[in-house]
Amino acid sequence: MNEPIEPLPTPWEFDLAEVDDGEDLVAVGGDLRAGTLLEAYRSGLFPMGLGEDGDRPLGWWSPDPRGVLLPGGVHASRSLRKSLRHFEMRVDTAFDEVVAACADPSRDGRWITDEIVDAYTELHALGWAHSIETWRDGELVGGLYGLAVGGLFAGESMFHRVTDASKAAVLAMAGYVFADGDDRRLIDVQWSTDHLQTLGVVTVSREDYLARLERAMELDPPTFGA
């Protein structure tokens, strides 16, 4: 895999030192340039619009507590392991299709705007954003996309069209991220849900997350297979 291309730096500064504990929304405004996004993730934030269906104004979030998946914490139920036999997992063969499925306007809680799609598509072209895809019988049936920055993989969104397809993508992603056994690696899922907890997702305080993030930034990104 080629080294990601570092974009122009952002003019914005991200500082969580004065943010109150338990406050998820920490800033409003800014832009979605590649350099801004990377600096945000390296600082512990991610963007999501505050308007209807994710429209502007642009919000910057640092959930407290934060949903994470940690090395050694991944769990797959017996039924999920059985489902995995029927799937083929791929990486970065259908990034645009995965993002489009995640941004489907018919989905409840839609927040992925055209502006978000364009921004993460650029990050994909630069080598930072990746799609983990679940295929069955030659058809894309689920997947997720996110950013690999140092030892952090920041999951952005996922979708499924058949049972367990999105869970399979999470397991595959964790397999890539944690492959080297380095316990400094970290997967961010933003907010924990019942769905994600079945896979081993836990919550940590913002202070704990930022400490783990600092250690993760010491590492190179994981190697994603084709």
C-alpha positions as CSV (number, residue, x, y, z in Angstrom):
1,M,0.0,0.0,0.0
2,N,1.4,3.4,-0.9
3,E,2.1,6.0,1.8
4,P,-0.8,8.5,2.3
5,I,-0.2,11.9,0.9
6,E,-0.1,14.7,3.5
7,P,-2.4,17.6,2.4
8,L,-1.8,21.3,3.1
9,P,-2.0,22.1,6.8
10,T,-5.2,23.6,8.2
11,P,-5.4,27.2,9.5
12,W,-7.6,26.0,12.4
13,E,-6.5,24.9,15.8
14,F,-8.2,22.1,17.8
15,D,-7.7,22.3,21.5
16,L,-9.8,20.3,24.0
17,A,-8.1,21.6,27.1
18,E,-11.0,23.9,28.1
19,V,-13.9,21.6,27.1
20,D,-16.1,20.5,29.9
21,D,-16.4,16.8,30.8
22,G,-19.5,15.1,29.3
23,E,-19.9,17.7,26.6
24,D,-19.9,16.1,23.1
25,L,-20.2,19.1,20.8
26,V,-17.0,21.1,21.2
27,A,-16.8,23.6,18.3
28,V,-18.9,25.0,15.4
29,G,-17.7,26.2,12.0
30,G,-14.6,25.6,10.0
31,D,-14.2,23.7,6.8
32,L,-13.8,20.1,5.5
33,R,-10.5,20.4,3.8
34,A,-8.3,17.3,3.9
35,G,-5.8,19.0,6.2
36,T,-8.5,20.2,8.6
37,L,-10.0,16.7,8.8
38,L,-6.7,15.0,9.5
39,E,-5.8,17.6,12.2
40,A,-9.2,17.1,13.8
41,Y,-8.8,13.3,14.0
42,R,-5.3,13.6,15.4
43,S,-6.7,15.9,18.0
44,G,-9.7,13.7,19.0
45,L,-12.5,15.3,17.0
46,F,-14.7,14.5,14.0
47,P,-17.3,16.5,12.0
48,M,-21.0,16.2,11.8
49,G,-23.4,18.9,10.7
50,L,-25.9,20.4,13.1
51,G,-28.6,21.2,10.5
52,E,-31.3,19.0,9.1
53,D,-29.9,15.7,7.8
54,G,-26.4,16.8,8.7
55,D,-26.4,20.2,6.8
56,R,-24.4,23.1,8.0
57,P,-23.6,24.7,10.4
58,L,-20.7,22.2,10.8
59,G,-20.2,20.8,14.2
60,W,-17.0,19.2,15.7
61,W,-17.5,16.4,18.2
62,S,-15.5,14.7,20.8
63,P,-17.9,12.4,22.7
64,D,-17.5,11.9,26.4
65,P,-17.7,9.0,27.0
66,R,-16.3,7.7,23.6
67,G,-17.1,4.3,22.0
68,V,-13.9,2.4,21.2
69,L,-12.8,-1.1,20.2
70,L,-9.5,-2.1,21.8
71,P,-6.9,-4.8,21.1
72,G,-8.0,-8.1,22.6
73,G,-11.5,-6.9,23.0
74,V,-13.1,-8.0,19.8
75,H,-16.0,-10.5,20.2
76,A,-17.8,-12.6,17.6
77,S,-20.8,-14.6,18.5
78,R,-21.3,-18.2,17.3
79,S,-24.0,-17.1,14.9
80,L,-21.8,-14.3,13.5
81,R,-18.9,-16.7,13.0
82,K,-21.3,-19.0,11.1
83,S,-22.4,-16.0,8.9
84,L,-18.8,-15.2,8.0
85,R,-18.5,-18.3,6.0
86,H,-20.9,-16.9,3.4
87,F,-19.2,-13.6,3.0
88,E,-16.2,-12.4,1.0
89,M,-14.4,-9.4,2.5
90,R,-12.7,-6.8,0.3
91,V,-10.9,-3.5,1.0
92,D,-11.1,-0.3,-1.2
93,T,-12.7,-2.0,-4.2
94,A,-16.0,-0.1,-3.9
95,F,-15.3,3.0,-1.7
96,D,-17.8,5.2,-3.6
97,E,-20.5,2.6,-3.4
98,V,-20.0,2.1,0.4
99,V,-20.2,5.8,1.1
100,A,-23.2,6.2,-1.1
101,A,-25.0,3.3,0.8
102,C,-24.1,4.9,4.1
103,A,-25.4,8.2,2.9
104,D,-28.7,6.8,1.5
105,P,-31.3,9.6,2.2
106,S,-33.9,7.0,3.2
107,R,-31.9,5.9,6.2
108,D,-33.1,7.1,9.7
109,G,-30.8,9.6,11.2
110,R,-29.2,10.6,8.0
111,W,-26.2,12.9,8.4
112,I,-23.8,12.3,5.5
113,T,-24.2,15.3,3.1
114,D,-22.8,15.7,-0.4
115,E,-20.1,17.9,1.2
116,I,-19.1,15.1,3.6
117,V,-19.1,12.6,0.7
118,D,-16.8,14.9,-1.3
119,A,-14.4,15.4,1.6
120,Y,-13.9,11.8,2.4
121,T,-13.7,10.8,-1.2
122,E,-10.7,13.2,-1.4
123,L,-9.2,11.6,1.7
124,H,-9.6,8.3,0.0
125,A,-7.8,9.5,-3.1
126,L,-5.0,10.8,-0.8
127,G,-4.7,7.3,0.8
128,W,-6.3,8.1,4.3
129,A,-9.9,6.9,4.0
130,H,-10.7,3.2,3.4
131,S,-13.8,1.0,2.8
132,I,-14.1,-2.4,4.3
133,E,-16.6,-4.3,2.2
134,T,-18.8,-7.4,2.7
135,W,-19.7,-9.2,-0.5
136,R,-21.9,-12.3,-1.1
137,D,-22.2,-14.0,-4.5
138,G,-20.6,-11.0,-6.2
139,E,-22.9,-8.4,-4.7
140,L,-22.0,-5.7,-2.2
141,V,-24.2,-6.5,0.9
142,G,-22.6,-4.4,3.6
143,G,-19.5,-2.4,4.7
144,L,-18.1,0.6,6.5
145,Y,-15.7,3.4,5.8
146,G,-13.3,5.4,7.9
147,L,-9.9,6.9,8.3
148,A,-6.6,5.3,9.1
149,V,-4.4,7.9,10.8
150,G,-1.3,6.5,12.5
151,G,-2.5,3.6,14.8
152,L,-6.1,5.0,14.9
153,F,-8.9,3.7,12.7
154,A,-11.8,6.1,13.0
155,G,-15.0,4.4,11.8
156,E,-17.4,6.9,10.2
157,S,-20.5,4.9,9.1
158,M,-21.6,1.4,8.1
159,F,-24.5,-0.2,6.3
160,H,-25.9,-3.7,5.7
161,R,-28.3,-5.2,3.2
162,V,-28.3,-8.7,4.7
163,T,-28.0,-9.9,8.3
164,D,-24.5,-9.6,9.9
165,A,-23.0,-7.9,6.9
166,S,-22.0,-4.8,8.7
167,K,-20.8,-6.7,11.7
168,A,-18.6,-8.8,9.4
169,A,-17.0,-5.5,8.1
170,V,-16.3,-4.4,11.7
171,L,-14.6,-7.7,12.4
172,A,-12.5,-7.6,9.2
173,M,-11.5,-4.0,9.9
174,A,-10.4,-5.0,13.5
175,G,-8.4,-7.8,12.0
176,Y,-6.4,-5.5,9.9
177,V,-6.0,-2.8,12.5
178,F,-4.9,-5.1,15.3
179,A,-2.9,-7.6,13.1
180,D,0.5,-6.6,14.5
181,G,-0.5,-7.1,18.1
182,D,0.6,-3.6,19.2
183,D,-1.7,-2.6,22.1
184,R,-1.3,1.1,21.2
185,R,-3.7,0.7,18.3
186,L,-7.2,2.0,18.6
187,I,-10.5,1.9,16.8
188,D,-12.9,4.8,17.3
189,V,-16.6,4.2,16.8
190,Q,-17.7,7.6,18.2
191,W,-20.7,6.5,20.2
192,S,-21.4,3.0,21.6
193,T,-24.6,1.3,20.6
194,D,-26.1,-2.1,21.6
195,H,-25.3,-3.3,18.1
196,L,-21.6,-2.4,18.5
197,Q,-21.4,-3.7,22.1
198,T,-22.0,-7.2,20.9
199,L,-18.7,-6.9,19.0
200,G,-16.8,-5.8,22.1
201,V,-17.1,-2.0,21.9
202,V,-16.6,-0.3,25.2
203,T,-16.7,3.3,26.4
204,V,-13.8,5.4,27.8
205,S,-13.6,8.9,29.1
206,R,-12.4,11.7,26.9
207,E,-9.2,11.9,29.0
208,D,-8.6,8.2,28.5
209,Y,-9.4,8.4,24.8
210,L,-7.0,11.3,24.2
211,A,-4.2,9.5,26.1
212,R,-4.7,6.4,24.0
213,L,-4.9,8.6,20.8
214,E,-1.5,10.1,21.6
215,R,0.1,6.7,21.9
216,A,-1.7,5.5,18.7
217,M,-0.2,8.5,16.8
218,E,3.3,7.0,17.4
219,L,2.5,4.2,14.9
220,D,2.2,3.7,11.2
221,P,-1.2,3.0,9.7
222,P,-2.2,-0.7,9.4
223,T,-1.7,-2.6,6.2
224,F,-5.0,-3.3,4.5
225,G,-5.2,-6.3,2.2
226,A,-7.0,-6.3,-1.1
